[in-house]
Amino acid sequence: RQVSTQSTWEKGTTSKGTEFTMANTGHYNKKRKFVADGVFYAELNEFLRREIAQDGYSGVEVRVTPQRTEIIIRATRTKEVLGEKGRRIRELTSVVQKRFGFPENGVELYAERVVNRGLSAIAQAESLRFKLMGGLAVRRACYGVLRFVMDNNAKGCEIVVSGKLRAQRAKTMKFKDGYMIKSGNPADMFVDKAVRHVCLRQGVLGVKVSIMLPTDPTGKMGPKKQLPDQVTVINPKEEPTL
C-alpha cells in the first residue's frame, strides 16, 4: 500500500512532561512518534550543550503555542547566549529551524536565567569540567563545587569522578555531603543529576553530579511536594477547663 510522504507537524511530549512540535514525514504509529520526539529532544539538547556549554547551559524546555514552537534555553550567563544585539540567538534559531525543518517563523528561541545555579546539576558538572580542564587538582575542584552546592541550601550533594586521576591505573573518587535518596519515586523527583566527560591528556575522566533539592512551596528552587517520609507533629489543642 502507498504511504504518504507529505510533511506534517505533530505535537510530542518529552520525559519531563513538556510538549513540543517537530516535523513528521508520513504517518507514524504512536510508538514511532514517541521515539522520533525523544530523538528530536536529545539532538536539540546535545547541540545546545556543545554550542553554549561555556555559558552555563543548564537544560532546555520546549513549549508549543498555536502560532509557533518556543524553545527556552536555561543558562547561568544569558547575556552571552543572546550575543551582541541578539546576534547569537538569531544564529541558533536559524540552525535549529533548518535542521528540524520548521517553517519560516515557526520556531523561536529564548534565553532564561537559572534562578539558583548552585542547585543545577548540569551547571555544576560543567563548572567542574572546566576546572579539571584548567589543571586544578581533582580533590580541590570537587570540594569547591560541593561546598558551593551546600551553601546554596541543597539538602545533599554527591560527586563521582572516575578515570586515570593521577597514576596510570584508573580509579573512582566519591565526594558526599548532606542527605541523598537513592531509590523510589522521590529519587526521580528530588535528585537532579548530570554526567559529563572531561577529555584530558592522560585520558577521559567521567564526572557525575547529583544534587538533592530542597522542598519549595513556590516550585522555583525544588519540588512543591514534601518527602513521603516527612512527619509533621502537630501540638495537641488545649482542652478547655470547666
Accessible surface in RSA format (square Angstrom, percent):
REM  Atomic radii and reference values for relative SASA: ProtOr
REM  Chains: A
REM  Algorithm: Lee & Richards
REM  Probe-radius: 1.40
REM  Slices: 20
REM RES _ NUM      All-atoms   Total-Side   Main-Chain    Non-polar    All polar
REM                ABS   REL    ABS   REL    ABS   REL    ABS   REL    ABS   REL
RES ARG A   1   260.78 109.5 179.10  91.3  81.68 194.5  88.80 121.4 171.98 104.2
RES GLN A   2   180.51 100.9 152.77 111.6  27.74  66.0  60.51 128.8 119.99  91.0
RES VAL A   3    89.01  58.6  66.65  60.3  22.36  53.9  69.33  60.2  19.68  53.4
RES SER A   4    52.65  44.5  37.04  49.4  15.62  36.0  34.13  72.7  18.52  25.9
RES THR A   5   116.28  82.7 100.14 101.5  16.13  38.4  66.64  89.5  49.64  75.0
RES GLN A   6   133.10  74.4 121.41  88.7  11.69  27.8  38.30  81.5  94.80  71.9
RES SER A   7    69.67  58.9  49.61  66.2  20.06  46.2  27.92  59.4  41.76  58.5
RES THR A   8    58.66  41.7  54.61  55.4   4.05   9.7  55.26  74.2   3.41   5.1
RES TRP A   9    99.69  40.0  70.62  34.2  29.06  68.2  53.92  28.8  45.77  74.2
RES GLU A  10    44.23  25.4  40.35  30.5   3.88   9.2  21.04  40.7  23.19  18.9
RES LYS A  11   123.08  60.0 110.39  67.7  12.69  30.2  60.73  54.7  62.35  66.4
RES GLY A  12     2.38   2.9   0.00   N/A   2.38   2.9   2.32   6.4   0.07   0.1
RES THR A  13    59.32  42.2  48.34  49.0  10.98  26.2  28.52  38.3  30.79  46.5
RES THR A  14    12.17   8.7   0.44   0.4  11.74  28.0   6.26   8.4   5.91   8.9
RES SER A  15   119.38 100.9  68.45  91.4  50.92 117.3  61.09 130.1  58.28  81.7
RES LYS A  16   166.43  81.2 133.31  81.8  33.12  78.9  84.57  76.1  81.86  87.2
RES GLY A  17    53.73  66.3   0.00   N/A  53.73  66.3  28.26  77.6  25.47  57.0
RES THR A  18    30.44  21.7  25.99  26.4   4.45  10.6  29.02  39.0   1.42   2.1
RES GLU A  19    84.07  48.3  79.46  60.1   4.60  11.0  21.68  41.9  62.39  50.9
RES PHE A  20     0.34   0.2   0.34   0.2   0.00   0.0   0.34   0.2   0.00   0.0
RES THR A  21    15.89  11.3  15.89  16.1   0.00   0.0  13.88  18.6   2.01   3.0
RES MET A  22    27.74  14.4  27.74  18.4   0.00   0.0  27.45  23.3   0.29   0.4
RES ALA A  23    28.04  25.8  20.05  30.9   7.99  18.2  20.16  28.4   7.88  20.9
RES ASN A  24     3.31   2.3   3.14   3.0   0.17   0.4   2.07   5.0   1.24   1.2
RES THR A  25    83.75  59.6  73.46  74.5  10.29  24.5  49.89  67.0  33.86  51.2
RES GLY A  26     8.74  10.8   0.00   N/A   8.74  10.8   7.17  19.7   1.57   3.5
RES HIS A  27   143.49  78.4 116.89  81.2  26.59  68.0  84.10  86.7  59.39  69.1
RES TYR A  28    77.74  36.3  52.21  29.7  25.53  66.4  25.77  19.4  51.96  64.1
RES ASN A  29    89.52  61.7  76.57  74.0  12.95  31.2  42.12 101.4  47.40  45.8
RES LYS A  30   163.62  79.8 158.02  97.0   5.60  13.3 101.65  91.5  61.97  66.0
RES LYS A  31   162.31  79.2 153.21  94.0   9.10  21.7 101.51  91.4  60.80  64.8
RES ARG A  32   156.81  65.8 153.49  78.2   3.31   7.9  32.81  44.8 123.99  75.1
RES LYS A  33    40.14  19.6  40.14  24.6   0.00   0.0  33.58  30.2   6.56   7.0
RES PHE A  34   109.44  54.8 101.02  62.6   8.42  21.9 101.34  61.4   8.10  23.2
RES VAL A  35    92.70  61.0  84.89  76.9   7.81  18.8  91.81  79.8   0.89   2.4
RES ALA A  36    17.42  16.0  11.07  17.1   6.35  14.4  16.88  23.8   0.55   1.5
RES ASP A  37     1.72   1.2   1.72   1.7   0.00   0.0   0.32   0.8   1.40   1.4
RES GLY A  38    37.33  46.0   0.00   N/A  37.33  46.0  33.60  92.2   3.72   8.3
RES VAL A  39    87.44  57.5  83.88  75.9   3.57   8.6  86.34  75.0   1.11   3.0
RES PHE A  40     1.95   1.0   0.00   0.0   1.95   5.1   1.95   1.2   0.00   0.0
RES TYR A  41    44.96  21.0  44.96  25.6   0.00   0.0  31.11  23.4  13.85  17.1
RES ALA A  42    58.55  53.8  49.84  76.9   8.71  19.8  54.91  77.3   3.64   9.6
RES GLU A  43    59.60  34.2  53.60  40.6   6.00  14.3  33.91  65.6  25.69  21.0
RES LEU A  44     0.00   0.0   0.00   0.0   0.00   0.0   0.00   0.0   0.00   0.0
RES ASN A  45    48.80  33.7  48.80  47.2   0.00   0.0   1.02   2.5  47.78  46.2
RES GLU A  46    58.85  33.8  58.68  44.4   0.17   0.4  34.19  66.1  24.66  20.1
RES PHE A  47    53.88  27.0  48.29  29.9   5.59  14.5  53.49  32.4   0.38   1.1
RES LEU A  48     0.00   0.0   0.00   0.0   0.00   0.0   0.00   0.0   0.00   0.0
RES ARG A  49    55.80  23.4  55.57  28.3   0.22   0.5   4.03   5.5  51.77  31.4
RES ARG A  50   179.30  75.3 149.83  76.4  29.46  70.2  54.39  74.3 124.90  75.7
RES GLU A  51    76.98  44.2  69.76  52.8   7.21  17.2   4.71   9.1  72.27  59.0
RES ILE A  52     0.00   0.0   0.00   0.0   0.00   0.0   0.00   0.0   0.00   0.0
RES ALA A  53     9.61   8.8   8.51  13.1   1.10   2.5   8.51  12.0   1.10   2.9
RES GLN A  54    87.87  49.1  84.34  61.6   3.52   8.4  39.35  83.8  48.52  36.8
RES ASP A  55     7.76   5.4   7.76   7.7   0.00   0.0   0.00   0.0   7.76   7.7
RES GLY A  56    10.82  13.3   0.00   N/A  10.82  13.3  10.06  27.6   0.75   1.7
RES TYR A  57     0.91   0.4   0.91   0.5   0.00   0.0   0.91   0.7   0.00   0.0
RES SER A  58    10.18   8.6   1.60   2.1   8.58  19.8   1.60   3.4   8.58  12.0
RES GLY A  59     6.83   8.4   0.00   N/A   6.83   8.4   6.83  18.7   0.00   0.0
RES VAL A  60     3.94   2.6   0.05   0.0   3.90   9.4   0.05   0.0   3.90  10.6
RES GLU A  61    35.65  20.5  34.70  26.3   0.95   2.3   7.21  13.9  28.44  23.2
RES VAL A  62     0.03   0.0   0.00   0.0   0.03   0.1   0.00   0.0   0.03   0.1
RES ARG A  63   108.90  45.7 106.93  54.5   1.98   4.7  37.90  51.8  71.00  43.0
RES VAL A  64    33.88  22.3   6.51   5.9  27.37  66.0   6.51   5.7  27.37  74.2
RES THR A  65    41.77  29.7  34.44  34.9   7.33  17.5  35.20  47.3   6.57   9.9
RES PRO A  66   136.60  99.6  91.93  83.8  44.66 162.4 105.53  87.1  31.06 193.0
RES GLN A  67   140.94  78.8 108.36  79.2  32.58  77.6  51.79 110.2  89.14  67.6
RES ARG A  68    86.30  36.2  79.74  40.6   6.56  15.6   7.32  10.0  78.99  47.9
RES THR A  69     5.86   4.2   5.78   5.9   0.07   0.2   0.00   0.0   5.86   8.9
RES GLU A  70    34.84  20.0  34.84  26.4   0.00   0.0   0.19   0.4  34.65  28.3
RES ILE A  71     0.00   0.0   0.00   0.0   0.00   0.0   0.00   0.0   0.00   0.0
RES ILE A  72     9.55   5.4   9.55   7.1   0.00   0.0   9.55   6.9   0.00   0.0
RES ILE A  73     0.00   0.0   0.00   0.0   0.00   0.0   0.00   0.0   0.00   0.0
RES ARG A  74    74.37  31.2  74.37  37.9   0.00   0.0  20.25  27.7  54.12  32.8
RES ALA A  75     0.00   0.0   0.00   0.0   0.00   0.0   0.00   0.0   0.00   0.0
RES THR A  76    14.88  10.6  10.95  11.1   3.93   9.4   7.69  10.3   7.18  10.9
RES ARG A  77   113.84  47.8 111.17  56.7   2.67   6.4  42.23  57.7  71.60  43.4
RES THR A  78    23.94  17.0  23.80  24.1   0.14   0.3   5.24   7.0  18.70  28.3
RES LYS A  79   173.25  84.5 165.15 101.3   8.10  19.3 110.10  99.1  63.15  67.3
RES GLU A  80    81.14  46.6  72.34  54.7   8.80  21.0  39.19  75.8  41.95  34.2
RES VAL A  81     0.00   0.0   0.00   0.0   0.00   0.0   0.00   0.0   0.00   0.0
RES LEU A  82    73.28  40.8  73.28  52.4   0.00   0.0  73.28  51.5   0.00   0.0
RES GLY A  83    25.50  31.4   0.00   N/A  25.50  31.4  14.75  40.5  10.75  24.1
RES GLU A  84   142.23  81.7 123.10  93.1  19.13  45.6  51.80 100.2  90.43  73.8
RES LYS A  85   182.89  89.2 148.80  91.3  34.09  81.2 109.80  98.8  73.10  77.9
RES GLY A  86    18.30  22.6   0.00   N/A  18.30  22.6  13.65  37.5   4.65  10.4
RES ARG A  87   155.14  65.1 154.70  78.9   0.44   1.0  42.22  57.7 112.92  68.4
RES ARG A  88    57.58  24.2  56.38  28.7   1.20   2.9  27.42  37.5  30.17  18.3
RES ILE A  89    18.14  10.3  18.14  13.5   0.00   0.0  18.14  13.1   0.00   0.0
RES ARG A  90   143.23  60.1 136.01  69.3   7.23  17.2  68.96  94.2  74.28  45.0
RES GLU A  91    88.12  50.6  83.21  63.0   4.91  11.7  43.00  83.2  45.12  36.8
RES LEU A  92     7.57   4.2   7.32   5.2   0.25   0.6   7.54   5.3   0.03   0.1
RES THR A  93    22.58  16.1  22.58  22.9   0.00   0.0  19.18  25.8   3.41   5.1
RES SER A  94    45.00  38.0  40.01  53.4   4.99  11.5  28.42  60.5  16.58  23.2
RES VAL A  95    72.34  47.6  68.62  62.1   3.72   9.0  71.39  62.0   0.95   2.6
RES VAL A  96     1.12   0.7   0.47   0.4   0.65   1.6   1.12   1.0   0.00   0.0
RES GLN A  97    34.56  19.3  33.38  24.4   1.18   2.8   2.18   4.7  32.38  24.6
RES LYS A  98   166.67  81.3 138.22  84.8  28.45  67.7  95.89  86.3  70.77  75.4
RES ARG A  99   135.54  56.9 117.84  60.1  17.70  42.2  52.68  72.0  82.86  50.2
RES PHE A 100    22.09  11.1  14.13   8.8   7.96  20.7  20.11  12.2   1.98   5.7
RES GLY A 101    43.43  53.6   0.00   N/A  43.43  53.6  31.35  86.0  12.08  27.1
RES PHE A 102    12.18   6.1   1.84   1.1  10.34  26.9   1.84   1.1  10.34  29.6
RES PRO A 103    70.01  51.0  58.21  53.1  11.80  42.9  70.00  57.8   0.01   0.0
RES GLU A 104   139.12  79.9 115.76  87.6  23.37  55.6  51.63  99.9  87.49  71.4
RES ASN A 105   111.75  77.1 100.32  96.9  11.43  27.5  27.19  65.4  84.56  81.7
RES GLY A 106     9.45  11.7   0.00   N/A   9.45  11.7   6.72  18.4   2.73   6.1
RES VAL A 107     2.75   1.8   0.00   0.0   2.75   6.6   0.00   0.0   2.75   7.5
RES GLU A 108    63.75  36.6  63.75  48.2   0.00   0.0   4.72   9.1  59.03  48.2
RES LEU A 109     7.67   4.3   0.00   0.0   7.67  19.3   0.00   0.0   7.67  20.6
RES TYR A 110    90.07  42.1  87.76  49.9   2.30   6.0  73.27  55.1  16.80  20.7
RES ALA A 111    27.75  25.5   0.10   0.2  27.65  62.9   0.10   0.1  27.65  73.2
RES GLU A 112    73.34  42.1  69.84  52.8   3.51   8.3  30.07  58.2  43.27  35.3
RES ARG A 113   159.26  66.9 145.61  74.2  13.65  32.5  50.99  69.7 108.27  65.6
RES VAL A 114    24.14  15.9  13.73  12.4  10.41  25.1  16.12  14.0   8.02  21.7
RES VAL A 115   111.01  73.0  74.08  67.1  36.93  89.0  81.77  71.0  29.24  79.3
RES ASN A 116    26.63  18.4  18.23  17.6   8.40  20.2  10.38  25.0  16.25  15.7
RES ARG A 117   115.28  48.4 111.83  57.0   3.45   8.2  22.71  31.0  92.57  56.1
RES GLY A 118     0.07   0.1   0.00   N/A   0.07   0.1   0.00   0.0   0.07   0.1
RES LEU A 119    11.78   6.6   6.08   4.3   5.71  14.3   6.65   4.7   5.13  13.8
RES SER A 120    13.06  11.0  10.75  14.3   2.31   5.3   9.84  20.9   3.22   4.5
RES ALA A 121     0.00   0.0   0.00   0.0   0.00   0.0   0.00   0.0   0.00   0.0
RES ILE A 122    39.80  22.6  39.80  29.6   0.00   0.0  39.80  28.7   0.00   0.0
RES ALA A 123     7.49   6.9   2.62   4.0   4.86  11.1   2.76   3.9   4.73  12.5
RES GLN A 124     3.17   1.8   3.17   2.3   0.00   0.0   0.00   0.0   3.17   2.4
RES ALA A 125     0.00   0.0   0.00   0.0   0.00   0.0   0.00   0.0   0.00   0.0
RES GLU A 126     3.43   2.0   3.43   2.6   0.00   0.0   3.43   6.6   0.00   0.0
RES SER A 127    33.15  28.0  23.14  30.9  10.01  23.1  17.61  37.5  15.55  21.8
RES LEU A 128     0.00   0.0   0.00   0.0   0.00   0.0   0.00   0.0   0.00   0.0
RES ARG A 129    49.65  20.8  49.65  25.3   0.00   0.0   0.12   0.2  49.53  30.0
RES PHE A 130    86.19  43.1  77.06  47.7   9.13  23.8  77.40  46.9   8.79  25.2
RES LYS A 131    73.64  35.9  65.60  40.2   8.04  19.2  49.59  44.6  24.05  25.6
RES LEU A 132     7.21   4.0   2.20   1.6   5.01  12.6   2.27   1.6   4.93  13.3
RES MET A 133    93.71  48.5  64.18  42.5  29.53  70.3  64.39  54.7  29.33  38.9
RES GLY A 134    71.07  87.6   0.00   N/A  71.07  87.6  35.43  97.2  35.64  79.8
RES GLY A 135    66.65  82.2   0.00   N/A  66.65  82.2  35.96  98.7  30.69  68.7
RES LEU A 136    68.25  38.0  56.74  40.6  11.51  28.9  60.40  42.4   7.86  21.1
RES ALA A 137    63.46  58.4  48.69  75.1  14.77  33.6  59.82  84.2   3.64   9.6
RES VAL A 138    22.44  14.8  18.61  16.8   3.83   9.2  18.61  16.2   3.83  10.4
RES ARG A 139   142.68  59.9 141.34  72.1   1.34   3.2  48.80  66.7  93.88  56.9
RES ARG A 140   175.56  73.7 164.17  83.7  11.39  27.1  49.94  68.2 125.62  76.1
RES ALA A 141     0.27   0.3   0.00   0.0   0.27   0.6   0.27   0.4   0.00   0.0
RES CYS A 142     0.00   0.0   0.00   0.0   0.00   0.0   0.00   0.0   0.00   0.0
RES TYR A 143   105.56  49.3 104.13  59.2   1.42   3.7  67.86  51.0  37.70  46.5
RES GLY A 144    20.94  25.8   0.00   N/A  20.94  25.8  15.00  41.2   5.95  13.3
RES VAL A 145     1.55   1.0   0.74   0.7   0.81   2.0   1.55   1.3   0.00   0.0
RES LEU A 146     8.98   5.0   8.86   6.3   0.12   0.3   8.98   6.3   0.00   0.0
RES ARG A 147   150.47  63.2 144.84  73.8   5.63  13.4  60.00  82.0  90.47  54.8
RES PHE A 148    72.09  36.1  68.59  42.5   3.50   9.1  71.64  43.4   0.45   1.3
RES VAL A 149     0.00   0.0   0.00   0.0   0.00   0.0   0.00   0.0   0.00   0.0
RES MET A 150    49.10  25.4  34.31  22.7  14.79  35.2  34.31  29.2  14.79  19.6
RES ASP A 151   105.99  74.2  75.64  75.3  30.34  71.7  27.78  65.4  78.21  78.0
RES ASN A 152    31.87  22.0  28.93  28.0   2.93   7.1   3.07   7.4  28.80  27.8
RES ASN A 153   108.26  74.7  94.97  91.8  13.28  32.0  27.19  65.5  81.06  78.4
RES ALA A 154     8.67   8.0   0.00   0.0   8.67  19.7   0.08   0.1   8.59  22.8
RES LYS A 155    64.61  31.5  52.46  32.2  12.15  28.9  48.75  43.9  15.86  16.9
RES GLY A 156     0.00   0.0   0.00   N/A   0.00   0.0   0.00   0.0   0.00   0.0
RES CYS A 157     1.35   1.0   0.00   0.0   1.35   3.2   0.00   0.0   1.35   1.5
RES GLU A 158     7.92   4.5   7.45   5.6   0.47   1.1   0.90   1.7   7.02   5.7
RES ILE A 159     0.00   0.0   0.00   0.0   0.00   0.0   0.00   0.0   0.00   0.0
RES VAL A 160    21.63  14.2  20.68  18.7   0.95   2.3  20.68  18.0   0.95   2.6
RES VAL A 161     0.00   0.0   0.00   0.0   0.00   0.0   0.00   0.0   0.00   0.0
RES SER A 162    42.19  35.6  40.19  53.6   2.00   4.6  15.84  33.7  26.35  36.9
RES GLY A 163    14.31  17.6   0.00   N/A  14.31  17.6  12.56  34.5   1.76   3.9
RES LYS A 164    60.55  29.5  58.50  35.9   2.05   4.9  26.35  23.7  34.20  36.4
RES LEU A 165    14.07   7.8   1.25   0.9  12.82  32.2   1.32   0.9  12.76  34.3
RES ARG A 166   225.14  94.5 184.21  93.9  40.93  97.5  64.27  87.8 160.86  97.5
RES ALA A 167    68.54  63.0  52.86  81.6  15.68  35.7  64.11  90.3   4.43  11.7
RES GLN A 168   144.33  80.7 129.88  94.9  14.45  34.4  64.92 138.2  79.42  60.2
RES ARG A 169   203.93  85.6 192.59  98.2  11.34  27.0  73.27 100.1 130.66  79.2
RES ALA A 170    62.23  57.2  43.47  67.1  18.76  42.7  43.64  61.5  18.58  49.2
RES LYS A 171   109.40  53.4  98.26  60.3  11.15  26.5  63.29  57.0  46.11  49.1
RES THR A 172    81.05  57.6  53.10  53.8  27.95  66.6  30.79  41.4  50.26  76.0
RES MET A 173    27.65  14.3  23.55  15.6   4.09   9.7  23.64  20.1   4.01   5.3
RES LYS A 174   124.64  60.8  94.25  57.8  30.40  72.4  50.20  45.2  74.45  79.3
RES PHE A 175     7.23   3.6   3.82   2.4   3.41   8.9   7.23   4.4   0.00   0.0
RES LYS A 176   127.44  62.2  99.69  61.2  27.75  66.1  54.08  48.7  73.35  78.1
RES ASP A 177    67.43  47.2  59.52  59.2   7.92  18.7  10.01  23.6  57.42  57.3
RES GLY A 178    56.46  69.6   0.00   N/A  56.46  69.6  21.22  58.2  35.24  78.9
RES TYR A 179   103.18  48.2  98.96  56.3   4.22  11.0  87.99  66.1  15.20  18.7
RES MET A 180    40.37  20.9  17.42  11.5  22.95  54.6  15.93  13.5  24.45  32.4
RES ILE A 181    28.89  16.4  23.07  17.2   5.82  14.0  26.38  19.0   2.51   6.8
RES LYS A 182   132.04  64.4 100.81  61.9  31.24  74.4  84.52  76.1  47.52  50.6
RES SER A 183    87.04  73.6  77.05 102.8  10.00  23.0  44.21  94.2  42.83  60.0
RES GLY A 184    54.31  67.0   0.00   N/A  54.31  67.0  38.85 106.6  15.46  34.6
RES ASN A 185    96.01  66.2  85.18  82.3  10.83  26.1  33.79  81.3  62.22  60.1
RES PRO A 186    22.07  16.1  21.51  19.6   0.56   2.0  22.07  18.2   0.00   0.0
RES ALA A 187    10.25   9.4   7.89  12.2   2.36   5.4   7.93  11.2   2.32   6.1
RES ASP A 188   120.30  84.3  92.35  91.9  27.96  66.1  29.71  69.9  90.59  90.3
RES MET A 189    69.19  35.8  48.51  32.1  20.68  49.2  52.18  44.4  17.01  22.5
RES PHE A 190     1.83   0.9   1.83   1.1   0.00   0.0   1.83   1.1   0.00   0.0
RES VAL A 191    13.33   8.8   0.95   0.9  12.37  29.8   1.42   1.2  11.90  32.3
RES ASP A 192    43.24  30.3  39.21  39.0   4.03   9.5   9.33  22.0  33.91  33.8
RES LYS A 193   126.95  61.9 104.97  64.4  21.99  52.3  54.55  49.1  72.40  77.1
RES ALA A 194     8.02   7.4   0.14   0.2   7.89  17.9   8.02  11.3   0.00   0.0
RES VAL A 195    74.47  49.0  62.42  56.5  12.05  29.0  62.42  54.2  12.05  32.7
RES ARG A 196    21.66   9.1  20.73  10.6   0.94   2.2   1.86   2.5  19.80  12.0
RES HIS A 197   116.67  63.8 106.58  74.1  10.08  25.8  64.49  66.5  52.17  60.7
RES VAL A 198     0.00   0.0   0.00   0.0   0.00   0.0   0.00   0.0   0.00   0.0
RES CYS A 199    90.36  68.3  74.08  82.6  16.28  38.3  30.88  78.2  59.48  64.1
RES LEU A 200    47.13  26.2  28.63  20.5  18.50  46.5  33.56  23.6  13.58  36.5
RES ARG A 201   243.67 102.3 201.03 102.5  42.64 101.5  89.75 122.7 153.92  93.3
RES GLN A 202    77.89  43.6  60.34  44.1  17.55  41.8  41.11  87.5  36.78  27.9
RES GLY A 203    24.90  30.7   0.00   N/A  24.90  30.7  24.62  67.6   0.28   0.6
RES VAL A 204    87.96  57.9  66.76  60.4  21.20  51.1  66.76  58.0  21.20  57.5
RES LEU A 205     2.30   1.3   2.30   1.6   0.00   0.0   2.30   1.6   0.00   0.0
RES GLY A 206    20.45  25.2   0.00   N/A  20.45  25.2  16.74  45.9   3.71   8.3
RES VAL A 207     0.84   0.6   0.00   0.0   0.84   2.0   0.24   0.2   0.61   1.6
RES LYS A 208    99.39  48.5  98.75  60.6   0.64   1.5  41.43  37.3  57.96  61.7
RES VAL A 209     0.00   0.0   0.00   0.0   0.00   0.0   0.00   0.0   0.00   0.0
RES SER A 210     7.65   6.5   7.65  10.2   0.00   0.0   2.45   5.2   5.21   7.3
RES ILE A 211     0.00   0.0   0.00   0.0   0.00   0.0   0.00   0.0   0.00   0.0
RES MET A 212     0.00   0.0   0.00   0.0   0.00   0.0   0.00   0.0   0.00   0.0
RES LEU A 213    27.11  15.1  27.11  19.4   0.00   0.0  27.11  19.0   0.00   0.0
RES PRO A 214    22.85  16.7  22.85  20.8   0.00   0.0  22.85  18.9   0.00   0.0
RES THR A 215    36.13  25.7  13.99  14.2  22.14  52.8  13.67  18.4  22.46  34.0
RES ASP A 216    19.66  13.8  18.98  18.9   0.68   1.6   3.88   9.1  15.78  15.7
RES PRO A 217   111.98  81.6  93.72  85.4  18.27  66.4  97.57  80.6  14.41  89.6
RES THR A 218    91.41  65.0  66.99  67.9  24.41  58.2  71.03  95.4  20.37  30.8
RES GLY A 219    36.28  44.7   0.00   N/A  36.28  44.7   7.50  20.6  28.79  64.5
RES LYS A 220   153.44  74.9 123.37  75.7  30.07  71.6  72.33  65.1  81.11  86.4
RES MET A 221    60.51  31.3  52.71  34.9   7.80  18.6  50.60  43.0   9.91  13.1
RES GLY A 222    10.32  12.7   0.00   N/A  10.32  12.7   8.80  24.2   1.51   3.4
RES PRO A 223    21.98  16.0   9.73   8.9  12.25  44.5  21.58  17.8   0.40   2.5
RES LYS A 224   138.93  67.8 119.51  73.3  19.42  46.2  62.46  56.2  76.47  81.5
RES LYS A 225   136.63  66.7 130.03  79.8   6.60  15.7  87.80  79.0  48.84  52.0
RES GLN A 226   113.21  63.3  96.91  70.8  16.31  38.8  42.41  90.3  70.81  53.7
RES LEU A 227     9.16   5.1   5.46   3.9   3.70   9.3   5.46   3.8   3.70  10.0
RES PRO A 228   107.30  78.2  66.54  60.7  40.76 148.2  79.25  65.4  28.05 174.3
RES ASP A 229    98.32  68.9  75.91  75.6  22.41  53.0  50.24 118.2  48.07  47.9
RES GLN A 230    95.28  53.3  70.17  51.3  25.11  59.8   9.74  20.7  85.54  64.9
RES VAL A 231   120.49  79.3  94.36  85.4  26.13  63.0  96.78  84.1  23.71  64.3
RES THR A 232   110.69  78.7  85.76  86.9  24.92  59.4  63.99  85.9  46.70  70.6
RES VAL A 233   129.03  84.9 101.86  92.2  27.18  65.5 105.64  91.8  23.39  63.4
RES ILE A 234   147.42  83.9 125.11  93.2  22.32  53.8 128.64  92.6  18.78  51.0
RES ASN A 235   125.39  86.5 113.06 109.3  12.34  29.7  25.50  61.4  99.89  96.6
RES PRO A 236   122.74  89.5  98.90  90.2  23.84  86.7 109.55  90.4  13.20  82.0
RES LYS A 237   194.70  95.0 171.13 105.0  23.57  56.1 120.65 108.6  74.05  78.9
RES GLU A 238   168.53  96.8 140.81 106.5  27.72  66.0  59.97 116.0 108.56  88.6
RES GLU A 239   153.74  88.3 133.56 101.0  20.18  48.1  49.41  95.6 104.33  85.2
RES PRO A 240   118.03  86.0  95.64  87.2  22.39  81.4 106.57  88.0  11.46  71.2
RES THR A 241   136.51  97.1 105.79 107.2  30.73  73.2  79.39 106.6  57.13  86.4
RES LEU A 242   223.45 124.4 148.07 105.9  75.38 189.5 179.26 125.9  44.19 118.9
END  Absolute sums over single chains surface
CHAIN  1 A    15636.7      12673.8       2962.9       8232.9       7403.8
END  Absolute sums over all chains
TOTAL         15636.7      12673.8       2962.9       8232.9       7403.8
